[in-house]
Amino acid sequence: KMGVEVHSVVGFRNKDLVILEDDFKNNSDVFKLMTDDGSYGEKGLVTNALEELIKEGNQYDEVITIGPLIMITKKYDVKTIVSMNPIMIDGTGMCGGCRLTVGGETKFACVDGPDFDGHLVDFDEAMKRGQMYKEFERHAYEESCNLLNKEVK
């Protein structure tokens, strides 16, 4: 509505997890839907689709992303805003669960973000920290999440 051309690249693990497809289509001049397993849309990662769009000659003023943690925009010198979503426990920064290093400084996603300059985030550290709770998360998921076990009628 503001005259901005919008290209959307969205990705999901598989077809069963696709959400808001019509909303994205209706608000995008270019829309690419990716699935990791190829069960819907194109097979591959959003980074593959974004790089393909750039190589086709599309020029972007800014990329706004919510994951994945590894983006390809730095090598193309495209301004990138990343929305970091690490585990946030207390929302005040006191617990340190959402601690990140951005531009060499310690930041807390819950109070300083969650949006940061994607070229300044230490993604190696963020990915390592994100793996710290993986086993606990899987156990908690298996114990309490029945969403995917329910039969759809």
Buried (B, 14 or more C-beta within 10 A) or exposed (E): EEEEEEBBBBBBEEEEEBEEBEEBEEEBEEBBBBBBEEBBBBEBBBBBBBBBBBEEEEEBEEBEBEEEBEBBBEEBEBEBBBBBBBBBEEEEBEBEBBBBBBEEEEBBBBBBBBBBEBBBBBBEEBEEBBEEEEEEEEEEEEEEEEEEEEEEE
